[in-house]
Amino acid sequence: MRLLAIVASAAVAFAQNAPAQAPAIGVVIMHGKGGTPTKWVAPLASGLEQKGYLVANLEMPWSGKRHYDVDVAAADKEVDAALEALRAKGAKKLFVAGHSQGGVYVLHYGATHPVDGIVAIAPGGNVGNKVYASEVGASVERARRLVAEGKGGELQAFDDYEGSKGRFNVTTTAANYLSWFDPQGAMNQMKSSKSIDPRVPVLFVAPTRDYPALQRIKVMAFGALPRNPLTRLYEPSASHLEAPAASIDEIARWTAEAAKAGGN
C-alpha cells in the first residue's frame, strides 16, 4: 500500500509540473507560383503529418495547371473550406502556411480571415513593387479596361512574372487576373502585412540562400509585420526551393508554441 501511495503521489506531482500540451493543430499548406502540392511543399506536409498534425495541402489558383482560374475571393473560400474540414477532424488551432507566392497569399489570408498563426515561407510575388509594375503593368491596365467595358469574363492571355524565369503568359479572365495582379489588391505584400491583427503571430521564413532580390528585402518585409511576442524571423540554411523542407522542425516547434500560448 505504501508503494502504491508513493507511485500515486509521484504521478500527481508529474501531472502538476508537466508542460501543458498543445491543442490539436491543423495546417493548410500552399505551394508557390506554377507549383503543385506534390513538389517543394510535399516534404513539409508529410513531415508535419508524421508529427501528428492535421494537414491540408492544396492546389491553389496560381498552380501550373490552374492559371488563375478563379479570383482571390474564390481562393479564400477554398482555404475556408480546408480549414473547416481540419476543424471537423479535431483541429483546435488552425494555421495557414505558404511558400513563395503562397507566402504572399497567406499574409493576405491571415490579414482578412481568423487564424491562430501565419507561416510565410520565402514569400515572393509582391505585385505592389516596382518590378511587377514594369513587367506586368501593361497587362494589368488592359485587364482593367476590359473589366470596365463589361468584358471581364472573357478569356485572354496576360503577363505573369517570376524572378527566376522572367515574364510568361497565363490565360484567364480579365476579372480574375485583375484580382490577383492589382498593385493595391490582395497580393500587395506590404499592405497585407501591415493589416494583420497584432494578436496573430507570424513565422517569417527567410532562407539564407534565397533569391538575391528576396534577401535584399527580407528585413523590410519582416519589419512590416505588427509587433507580437511570437512573431519571429527564421533563417534556415537553404535555397528558395529548399526552404519548406528545411523548416519542418521549426514550423512544428513554433506552431506548437503559438497554439499553447493561445490557450485551448
C-alpha positions as CSV (number, residue, x, y, z in Angstrom):
1,M,0.0,0.0,0.0
2,R,2.8,2.4,0.9
3,L,4.4,1.7,-2.5
4,L,1.1,2.5,-4.3
5,A,0.8,5.7,-2.3
6,I,4.3,6.8,-3.3
7,V,3.6,6.0,-7.0
8,A,0.3,7.8,-6.9
9,S,1.9,10.8,-5.3
10,A,4.7,10.9,-7.9
11,A,2.1,10.7,-10.7
12,V,0.2,13.7,-9.3
13,A,3.4,15.7,-8.9
14,F,4.4,14.9,-12.5
15,A,1.0,15.9,-13.9
16,Q,1.1,19.2,-12.0
17,N,4.6,20.1,-13.2
18,A,4.4,18.7,-16.8
19,P,4.1,21.4,-19.5
20,A,0.7,22.0,-21.0
21,Q,0.2,20.0,-24.1
22,A,-0.6,22.0,-27.3
23,P,-4.1,21.5,-28.6
24,A,-4.6,19.6,-31.8
25,I,-3.2,21.7,-34.7
26,G,-4.3,21.9,-38.3
27,V,-2.3,23.5,-41.0
28,V,-3.3,24.4,-44.5
29,I,-0.3,24.4,-46.8
30,M,0.0,26.3,-50.1
31,H,2.7,25.9,-52.9
32,G,4.4,28.6,-54.9
33,K,3.8,30.1,-58.4
34,G,3.3,27.5,-61.1
35,G,3.9,24.7,-58.5
36,T,1.9,21.8,-57.2
37,P,1.2,20.2,-53.8
38,T,3.4,17.3,-54.7
39,K,6.7,19.1,-55.2
40,W,8.5,21.6,-53.0
41,V,5.9,21.7,-50.2
42,A,5.3,18.0,-50.1
43,P,8.1,17.2,-47.6
44,L,6.6,19.9,-45.3
45,A,3.1,18.4,-45.5
46,S,4.3,14.8,-44.9
47,G,6.7,15.9,-42.2
48,L,4.0,17.7,-40.2
49,E,1.7,14.7,-40.6
50,Q,4.3,12.4,-39.2
51,K,4.5,14.7,-36.2
52,G,0.7,14.3,-35.6
53,Y,-0.5,17.4,-37.3
54,L,-3.7,17.6,-39.3
55,V,-2.7,18.9,-42.8
56,A,-4.4,20.0,-46.0
57,N,-2.0,20.5,-48.9
58,L,-3.9,22.5,-51.5
59,E,-3.5,23.1,-55.2
60,M,-4.1,26.8,-55.5
61,P,-5.3,29.0,-58.4
62,W,-1.7,30.0,-59.3
63,S,-0.6,26.4,-59.9
64,G,0.8,25.4,-63.3
65,K,-2.5,23.8,-64.2
66,R,-5.0,26.3,-62.9
67,H,-3.7,29.6,-64.4
68,Y,-5.7,31.8,-62.0
69,D,-9.0,30.0,-62.9
70,V,-10.8,31.8,-60.0
71,D,-10.4,35.2,-58.3
72,V,-9.0,35.9,-54.9
73,A,-12.3,35.7,-53.2
74,A,-13.0,32.2,-54.5
75,A,-9.5,31.1,-53.5
76,D,-10.2,32.4,-50.0
77,K,-13.3,30.2,-49.9
78,E,-11.2,27.2,-50.9
79,V,-9.0,27.8,-47.9
80,D,-12.0,28.5,-45.7
81,A,-13.3,25.0,-46.6
82,A,-10.0,23.3,-46.0
83,L,-9.7,24.9,-42.5
84,E,-13.3,23.9,-41.7
85,A,-12.5,20.3,-42.8
86,L,-9.5,20.2,-40.4
87,R,-11.6,21.6,-37.6
88,A,-14.2,18.8,-38.3
89,K,-11.3,16.3,-37.9
90,G,-10.5,17.7,-34.5
91,A,-8.1,20.6,-35.0
92,K,-8.4,23.2,-32.2
93,K,-5.8,25.6,-33.5
94,L,-5.6,26.5,-37.2
95,F,-2.6,27.9,-39.2
96,V,-2.0,28.8,-42.8
97,A,1.4,28.2,-44.4
98,G,2.5,29.2,-47.8
99,H,5.7,29.0,-49.9
100,S,6.9,31.8,-52.3
101,Q,3.7,33.2,-53.9
102,G,1.8,31.1,-51.4
103,G,3.7,33.0,-48.7
104,V,2.4,36.3,-50.0
105,Y,-1.1,34.9,-50.2
106,V,-1.1,33.6,-46.6
107,L,-0.3,37.1,-45.4
108,H,-3.4,38.4,-47.3
109,Y,-5.5,35.5,-45.9
110,G,-4.3,35.9,-42.4
111,A,-5.0,39.6,-42.5
112,T,-8.6,39.1,-43.6
113,H,-9.6,35.8,-42.0
114,P,-9.4,34.4,-38.5
115,V,-6.4,32.1,-37.9
116,D,-4.2,31.3,-35.0
117,G,-1.0,32.0,-36.8
118,I,0.6,32.5,-40.2
119,V,3.7,30.8,-41.7
120,A,5.2,32.8,-44.7
121,I,8.0,30.7,-46.3
122,A,10.3,32.7,-48.5
123,P,7.4,34.9,-49.7
124,G,7.8,36.2,-53.2
125,G,5.5,37.7,-55.8
126,N,4.6,41.1,-54.2
127,V,2.5,42.7,-57.0
128,G,2.9,46.1,-55.3
129,N,6.6,46.5,-56.1
130,K,8.3,48.3,-59.0
131,V,9.4,45.1,-60.7
132,Y,5.8,43.9,-61.1
133,A,4.8,47.4,-62.3
134,S,7.4,47.1,-65.0
135,E,6.8,43.5,-66.0
136,V,3.0,43.1,-65.9
137,G,1.8,46.7,-65.7
138,A,0.5,46.8,-69.3
139,S,-1.5,43.6,-68.8
140,V,-2.9,45.0,-65.6
141,E,-4.1,48.1,-67.4
142,R,-5.6,46.1,-70.2
143,A,-7.4,43.9,-67.8
144,R,-8.7,47.0,-66.0
145,R,-10.1,48.3,-69.3
146,L,-11.7,45.0,-70.2
147,V,-13.5,44.9,-66.9
148,A,-14.7,48.5,-67.3
149,E,-16.0,47.6,-70.8
150,G,-18.0,44.7,-69.4
151,K,-15.6,42.1,-70.9
152,G,-14.2,40.9,-67.6
153,G,-15.4,37.3,-68.1
154,E,-13.6,36.8,-71.4
155,L,-10.6,34.6,-71.6
156,Q,-7.4,36.4,-72.6
157,A,-3.6,35.9,-72.5
158,F,-2.0,38.1,-69.8
159,D,1.5,38.6,-68.5
160,D,2.8,36.8,-65.3
161,Y,6.2,37.2,-63.9
162,E,8.7,35.2,-61.7
163,G,12.2,36.4,-60.9
164,S,13.8,33.0,-61.7
165,K,12.1,32.6,-65.1
166,G,11.1,36.1,-66.3
167,R,7.8,37.0,-67.9
168,F,5.4,34.4,-69.3
169,N,1.8,34.2,-70.4
170,V,-1.2,32.9,-68.5
171,T,-4.7,32.5,-69.9
172,T,-7.6,33.6,-67.7
173,T,-10.4,36.2,-67.5
174,A,-9.6,39.9,-67.1
175,A,-11.6,39.9,-63.8
176,N,-9.7,37.0,-62.3
177,Y,-6.3,38.4,-63.5
178,L,-7.0,41.9,-62.1
179,S,-8.0,40.4,-58.7
180,W,-4.6,38.8,-58.4
181,F,-2.4,41.5,-60.0
182,D,-3.9,44.8,-59.0
183,P,-1.0,46.5,-57.3
184,Q,-3.2,47.6,-54.4
185,G,-5.0,44.3,-54.2
186,A,-4.7,41.1,-52.2
187,M,-1.2,40.2,-53.3
188,N,0.4,43.5,-52.2
189,Q,2.6,42.0,-49.6
190,M,3.4,45.2,-47.6
191,K,-0.3,46.2,-47.5
192,S,-1.3,42.8,-46.2
193,S,1.5,42.6,-43.7
194,K,0.6,45.9,-42.1
195,S,-3.1,44.9,-41.9
196,I,-2.6,41.7,-39.9
197,D,-4.2,41.8,-36.4
198,P,-1.3,42.3,-33.9
199,R,-2.7,39.4,-31.9
200,V,-2.0,37.0,-34.8
201,P,1.7,35.8,-34.7
202,V,3.7,35.2,-37.9
203,L,6.6,32.9,-38.6
204,F,8.6,34.6,-41.4
205,V,11.0,32.1,-43.0
206,A,13.8,33.8,-44.9
207,P,16.3,31.1,-46.2
208,T,20.0,32.2,-46.2
209,R,20.4,31.2,-49.9
210,D,17.1,32.7,-51.1
211,Y,17.0,34.7,-54.4
212,P,19.1,37.9,-54.1
213,A,16.1,40.2,-54.5
214,L,14.2,38.5,-51.7
215,Q,17.3,38.5,-49.5
216,R,17.6,42.3,-50.0
217,I,14.0,43.0,-48.8
218,K,13.7,40.4,-46.0
219,V,14.4,42.9,-43.2
220,M,11.9,45.4,-44.6
221,A,9.3,42.7,-45.3
222,F,9.6,41.3,-41.8
223,G,9.6,44.8,-40.3
224,A,6.2,45.5,-41.9
225,L,4.6,42.9,-39.6
226,P,2.8,44.1,-36.5
227,R,4.7,43.6,-33.2
228,N,3.8,40.3,-31.5
229,P,6.0,38.5,-29.0
230,L,5.6,35.3,-31.0
231,T,6.3,36.8,-34.4
232,R,9.7,35.5,-35.5
233,L,12.2,35.7,-38.3
234,Y,13.7,32.2,-39.1
235,E,16.6,31.9,-41.4
236,P,17.4,28.3,-42.3
237,S,20.5,27.4,-44.4
238,A,18.6,26.6,-47.6
239,S,17.7,27.9,-51.0
240,H,14.3,29.3,-52.0
241,L,13.1,25.9,-53.2
242,E,14.5,24.0,-50.3
243,A,13.0,26.3,-47.6
244,P,9.8,24.3,-46.9
245,A,11.6,21.1,-46.2
246,A,14.4,22.9,-44.2
247,S,11.8,24.5,-42.0
248,I,9.8,21.5,-40.8
249,D,11.1,21.3,-37.3
250,E,11.0,25.0,-36.7
251,I,7.4,25.2,-38.0
252,A,6.4,22.4,-35.8
253,R,8.1,23.9,-32.8
254,W,6.7,27.4,-33.4
255,T,3.1,26.4,-34.2
256,A,3.1,24.3,-31.0
257,E,4.3,27.3,-29.0
258,A,1.8,29.6,-30.6
259,A,-1.0,27.1,-30.1
260,K,-0.3,26.8,-26.4
261,A,0.1,30.5,-25.9
262,G,-3.3,31.0,-27.4
263,G,-5.0,28.7,-24.9
264,N,-7.2,25.7,-25.6
